[in-house]
Amino acid sequence: MIIERLTFQAKYGQADALLEVLRAGANLSRVAGTPQRVTTDLTGRMFTVTWDFEYESMEQLAVSRAEDEKMYQGAEFQEWFGRMQPLVERGERQILQVVEF
């Protein structure tokens, strides 16, 4: 299994607002059909929000990323992303492989 993890450092006090925007974005393109979860910090950096997506393989992730490239050009995504940008200090993307023991 592959996990794509998007980590956002929300501006001070803006984590709840960011969560609302992420909820609204959960209906966009690939996101709606992809197993996902959102987590927030309990310790560590305050106002950290992560958004994880699960894929069976790197091939499935690659197909999803190609769909994303098309979605990024759409008006719905542009409006949603415009609501998100002012709430975030920085972001990071990781691709993780789940290792079974």
C-alpha positions as CSV (number, residue, x, y, z in Angstrom):
1,M,0.0,0.0,0.0
2,I,1.1,3.5,-0.8
3,I,0.2,6.6,1.3
4,E,0.3,10.1,-0.2
5,R,0.6,12.5,2.8
6,L,-0.1,16.2,2.4
7,T,1.0,18.1,5.5
8,F,-0.1,21.7,6.0
9,Q,1.1,24.2,8.6
10,A,-1.9,26.4,9.1
11,K,-1.4,30.0,10.1
12,Y,-1.8,30.7,13.8
13,G,-5.4,29.8,14.9
14,Q,-6.5,28.8,11.4
15,A,-6.5,25.0,11.7
16,D,-10.3,24.8,12.1
17,A,-10.9,27.1,9.1
18,L,-8.5,24.9,7.1
19,L,-10.3,21.8,8.1
20,E,-13.6,23.3,6.8
21,V,-12.0,24.0,3.5
22,L,-10.5,20.5,3.3
23,R,-14.0,19.1,4.0
24,A,-15.4,21.1,1.1
25,G,-12.6,19.8,-1.1
26,A,-13.3,16.1,-0.3
27,N,-15.7,16.0,-3.2
28,L,-13.1,17.1,-5.8
29,S,-12.1,14.6,-8.5
30,R,-10.0,11.7,-7.3
31,V,-10.3,12.6,-3.7
32,A,-14.0,11.5,-3.6
33,G,-13.2,7.9,-4.5
34,T,-9.8,7.5,-2.7
35,P,-9.6,6.2,0.9
36,Q,-8.4,9.2,2.9
37,R,-8.1,10.6,6.4
38,V,-7.3,13.9,7.9
39,T,-5.4,14.3,11.2
40,T,-4.5,17.2,13.4
41,D,-1.8,17.7,15.9
42,L,-2.1,16.7,19.6
43,T,1.6,17.4,20.2
44,G,4.4,18.9,18.2
45,R,3.9,21.9,15.8
46,M,0.6,23.5,16.6
47,F,-2.0,24.0,13.8
48,T,-0.6,21.1,11.7
49,V,-3.1,19.3,9.5
50,T,-2.3,16.2,7.5
51,W,-4.4,14.7,4.6
52,D,-3.6,11.1,3.7
53,F,-4.7,9.2,0.6
54,E,-4.3,5.5,0.2
55,Y,-3.4,3.7,-3.0
56,E,-2.9,0.0,-3.8
57,S,0.2,0.7,-5.9
58,M,2.5,3.4,-7.4
59,E,0.7,2.8,-10.7
60,Q,-2.7,3.7,-9.1
61,L,-1.1,6.8,-7.6
62,A,0.4,7.8,-11.0
63,V,-3.1,7.5,-12.6
64,S,-4.5,9.6,-9.9
65,R,-1.8,12.3,-10.3
66,A,-2.6,12.5,-14.0
67,E,-6.2,13.1,-13.2
68,D,-5.2,15.8,-10.7
69,E,-3.3,17.7,-13.4
70,K,-6.5,18.0,-15.4
71,M,-8.5,19.0,-12.3
72,Y,-6.1,21.8,-11.4
73,Q,-7.1,23.7,-14.5
74,G,-10.8,23.6,-13.6
75,A,-12.7,26.6,-12.1
76,E,-14.0,24.5,-9.2
77,F,-10.5,23.6,-8.0
78,Q,-9.2,27.1,-8.5
79,E,-12.0,28.5,-6.3
80,W,-11.4,25.9,-3.7
81,F,-7.6,26.3,-3.7
82,G,-8.1,30.1,-3.5
83,R,-10.0,29.6,-0.2
84,M,-7.2,27.4,1.1
85,Q,-4.1,29.5,0.3
86,P,-4.6,32.3,2.8
87,L,-4.9,29.8,5.7
88,V,-1.6,27.9,5.1
89,E,1.9,28.9,6.0
90,R,3.6,26.0,4.2
91,G,2.9,22.5,2.9
92,E,4.8,19.3,2.2
93,R,4.0,16.2,0.2
94,Q,5.3,12.7,1.1
95,I,4.9,9.4,-0.7
96,L,5.1,6.6,1.9
97,Q,5.2,2.8,1.4
98,V,3.4,0.7,4.1
99,V,5.6,-2.1,5.2
100,E,3.9,-5.1,6.8
101,F,5.6,-7.0,9.6
